[in-house]
Amino acid sequence: MKVVVLLSGGLDSVTALHHMVATEKVVAALSFDYGAKHNSRELPCAADQCRSLRIPNRIVSLNFMADAFKSDLLKSGGKIPDGHYEEESMKKTVVPFRNGIFLSMGTGFAESLGADAVAIAAHAGDHTIYPDCREDFLNPMAQAMESGTYARIKLLRPFVSMDKTAIVRRGAELKVDYARTWSCYKGGLLHCGTCGTCIERREAFLLAGVPDPTPYVTTPPLPPKPASVA
């Protein structure tokens, strides 16, 4: 199966890229510059991974999102919150319908390339905060992608039932160089070590028993998981 991978340059999508290379034929990776605070740190990682795998990497500019959408993840938004990645405050980093937009563009791109499927790295750890990473969104989106294309483009989500710890373990099997990935939403020179995505990254390596190659500004004790997030 010929596959286009949605690739941010983050830990999850880079692992998904290597996973798809190991299991299918990846014809391209599609990345998006949408005005996120950390795009300048993530996108070079995406390009670097694609160069090493000899896979074309197409970067699409979607800067209108930073101007028109409300999210603290965007350059136009407020401060990135610190704390556990399932904290209520992390909802401030949701970019409305981001995956719907990315998947729509990926579907058109995949059909134009003669590909059969689009792969996304949505995983179970995203389900609490991000509605467009859940199966009740992804399943109907998959149906729309098939119904709306002559090629019947499929949506692959190999990690949708896995947490980040399991993804790190899979990446270790695939010998992914996680030093060449980026997670921190703040987008500084180093991973901050305290925002939700840094906490999730640190926790995943710890629980997976895989050495974490990431230099952090600080590594305070990991915060406890909150009781619930509605």
TAZI-V538105 format. One record per residue. N is the residue number from 0. PSI is psi in whole degrees, -180 to 180 (* if undefined). OMEGA is omega in whole degrees, 0 to 359 (none if undefined). Layout:
n=(N | N)
psi=(PSI | PSI)
omega=(OMEGA | OMEGA)
This chain:
n=(0 | 1 | 2 | 3 | 4 | 5 | 6 | 7 | 8 | 9 | 10 | 11 | 12 | 13 | 14 | 15 | 16 | 17 | 18 | 19 | 20 | 21 | 22 | 23 | 24 | 25 | 26 | 27 | 28 | 29 | 30 | 31 | 32 | 33 | 34 | 35 | 36 | 37 | 38 | 39 | 40 | 41 | 42 | 43 | 44 | 45 | 46 | 47 | 48 | 49 | 50 | 51 | 52 | 53 | 54 | 55 | 56 | 57 | 58 | 59 | 60 | 61 | 62 | 63 | 64 | 65 | 66 | 67 | 68 | 69 | 70 | 71 | 72 | 73 | 74 | 75 | 76 | 77 | 78 | 79 | 80 | 81 | 82 | 83 | 84 | 85 | 86 | 87 | 88 | 89 | 90 | 91 | 92 | 93 | 94 | 95 | 96 | 97 | 98 | 99 | 100 | 101 | 102 | 103 | 104 | 105 | 106 | 107 | 108 | 109 | 110 | 111 | 112 | 113 | 114 | 115 | 116 | 117 | 118 | 119 | 120 | 121 | 122 | 123 | 124 | 125 | 126 | 127 | 128 | 129 | 130 | 131 | 132 | 133 | 134 | 135 | 136 | 137 | 138 | 139 | 140 | 141 | 142 | 143 | 144 | 145 | 146 | 147 | 148 | 149 | 150 | 151 | 152 | 153 | 154 | 155 | 156 | 157 | 158 | 159 | 160 | 161 | 162 | 163 | 164 | 165 | 166 | 167 | 168 | 169 | 170 | 171 | 172 | 173 | 174 | 175 | 176 | 177 | 178 | 179 | 180 | 181 | 182 | 183 | 184 | 185 | 186 | 187 | 188 | 189 | 190 | 191 | 192 | 193 | 194 | 195 | 196 | 197 | 198 | 199 | 200 | 201 | 202 | 203 | 204 | 205 | 206 | 207 | 208 | 209 | 210 | 211 | 212 | 213 | 214 | 215 | 216 | 217 | 218 | 219 | 220 | 221 | 222 | 223 | 224 | 225 | 226 | 227 | 228 | 229)
psi=(132 | 129 | 140 | 129 | 129 | 119 | 112 | -30 | -1 | 172 | -46 | -50 | -33 | -41 | -41 | -39 | -49 | -37 | -44 | -35 | -36 | -21 | -21 | -173 | 108 | 120 | -19 | 160 | 139 | 123 | 158 | 130 | 97 | 19 | 18 | 150 | -30 | 7 | -39 | -18 | -36 | -49 | -38 | -32 | -41 | -47 | -40 | -46 | -41 | -38 | -44 | -28 | -3 | 48 | 133 | 137 | 115 | 123 | 124 | 130 | 124 | 48 | -18 | -27 | -38 | -29 | -35 | -20 | 153 | 116 | 140 | -12 | -26 | 156 | -27 | -7 | -173 | -163 | 140 | 127 | 149 | 165 | -176 | 146 | -9 | 7 | 149 | -35 | -24 | -16 | -21 | -18 | -1 | 128 | 116 | 123 | 28 | -49 | -29 | -43 | -48 | -43 | -35 | -46 | -40 | -36 | -47 | -40 | -44 | -45 | -38 | -31 | -8 | 23 | 170 | -20 | 160 | 135 | 136 | 149 | 20 | 138 | 171 | -28 | -21 | -16 | -33 | -43 | -39 | 107 | -27 | 17 | 2 | 155 | -28 | -12 | -48 | -35 | -51 | -30 | -40 | -40 | -41 | -40 | -42 | -44 | -29 | 8 | 143 | -33 | -4 | 55 | 129 | 154 | 116 | 130 | 76 | -20 | 10 | -22 | 7 | 149 | 178 | -31 | -46 | -35 | -43 | -41 | -42 | -42 | -38 | -39 | -37 | -1 | 41 | 134 | 96 | -10 | -19 | 37 | 163 | 137 | -36 | 123 | -19 | -25 | 31 | -169 | -32 | 161 | 134 | -34 | -5 | -17 | 169 | -42 | -33 | -41 | -45 | -41 | -50 | -45 | -41 | -45 | -41 | -50 | -30 | -16 | 28 | 132 | 133 | 115 | 6 | 125 | 126 | 152 | -41 | 151 | 70 | 169 | 142 | 135 | 154 | 155 | 134 | 159 | -46 | 156 | 122 | *)
omega=(177 | 190 | 167 | 181 | 171 | 191 | 178 | 189 | 176 | 183 | 185 | 185 | 177 | 176 | 178 | 178 | 180 | 178 | 181 | 175 | 181 | 187 | 182 | 176 | 180 | 183 | 178 | 171 | 182 | 181 | 185 | 172 | 189 | 176 | 176 | 181 | 185 | 179 | 183 | 178 | 182 | 189 | 174 | 177 | 178 | 181 | 181 | 179 | 181 | 176 | 182 | 180 | 181 | 179 | 177 | 178 | 179 | 178 | 182 | 178 | 178 | 186 | 176 | 181 | 179 | 181 | 190 | 186 | 179 | 178 | 177 | 175 | 184 | 179 | 179 | 185 | 182 | 185 | 175 | 181 | 171 | 175 | 180 | 184 | 175 | 177 | 177 | 183 | 181 | 176 | 178 | 181 | 178 | 173 | 189 | 174 | 182 | 182 | 175 | 179 | 182 | 181 | 177 | 179 | 178 | 180 | 178 | 179 | 181 | 180 | 179 | 179 | 185 | 178 | 183 | 189 | 173 | 179 | 178 | 186 | 178 | 183 | 187 | 178 | 179 | 192 | 185 | 188 | 191 | 184 | 181 | 172 | 184 | 181 | 179 | 168 | 187 | 180 | 176 | 176 | 178 | 178 | 179 | 179 | 179 | 183 | 186 | 181 | 175 | 183 | 182 | 183 | 181 | 175 | 178 | 177 | 189 | 185 | 191 | 178 | 183 | 172 | 185 | 177 | 178 | 178 | 178 | 178 | 178 | 178 | 178 | 176 | 182 | 181 | 176 | 176 | 185 | 173 | 180 | 174 | 181 | 179 | 192 | 180 | 183 | 174 | 178 | 179 | 176 | 171 | 184 | 180 | 186 | 178 | 184 | 181 | 175 | 178 | 180 | 179 | 180 | 181 | 182 | 178 | 180 | 183 | 180 | 183 | 180 | 179 | 180 | 183 | 190 | 170 | 180 | 174 | 180 | 179 | 176 | 178 | 180 | 180 | 178 | 176 | 180 | 183 | 180 | 173 | 182 | none)
